[in-house]
Amino acid sequence: MRTILLGPPGAGKGTQADRIVEKYNVPHISTGDIFRENIKNGTELGKKAQEYMNRGELVPDDLVVEIATDRLLKDDCKERGFLLDGFPRTVYQAQKLDEFLAANGQKLDKVIDLEVSEDVLMIRLTGRRVCKACGASYHVVNIPPKQEGICDKCGGELFQRADDNEETAKNRIDVYNKETAPLVDYYEKAGCLARIDGAAGLEETFSEITAALGE
């Protein structure tokens, strides 16, 4: 299964990605994780990316594509497919991904787009709390911890990320709408897009996803 998960910040991609990976036994390819792994291991690609990040610049599309497709060449992706999360971010990256897959005799099976209104996104983003110790994510309304301010999993302290305040959350949504939302039209024209109601309950949303994936 070769699938892409799209959706604005706060759409619930992380939660649904975990469920998809568990059910379908596919590698979860997160761009952020790939970047961190390459930088941590001191790879040539990681060093290049770090140079841009140190200057406060965006990593260029071609380098993002190179880092992402390098990961897709690993044995686990060749054998079991992948779930891409955070890549591609632009139509240009999507075109380069298509070229890469075609060159390797592959193609995308489905692109899942989690659709959520901006009002709901703002509630979700500003209510998120993250564990300082293990990174587990909660929400003061939708997924509250058993004990306020304490992680259920490890007992760590929960905090609100700086990018989860109202102003920053609105900016993140605006950036997504400008840069990444055009991918919806791109993949719809390609005939592989599945629009999913990301504002439904967790189970309802996952049921829609599995139906779109053919189960």
ZILINLIN-V469862 format. One record per run of one state. SS is the DSSP state (H for helix, E for strand, C for the rest). FROM is the first residue (numbers start at 1). TO is the last residue. If there is no record, write none. Layout:
ss->(SS	SS)
from->(FROM	FROM)
to->(TO	TO)
This chain:
ss->(C	E	C	H	C	E	H	C	H	C	H	C	H	C	E	C	H	C	E	C	H	C	E	C	E	C	E	C	E	C	E	C	H	C	H	C	H	C	E	C	H	C)
from->(1	2	8	13	25	27	31	42	44	55	61	73	75	81	82	86	91	104	110	116	118	127	128	132	137	140	147	148	150	151	157	160	162	165	166	180	182	191	193	198	202	213)
to->(1	7	12	24	26	30	41	43	54	60	72	74	80	81	85	90	103	109	115	117	126	127	131	136	139	146	147	149	150	156	159	161	164	165	179	181	190	192	197	201	212	215)
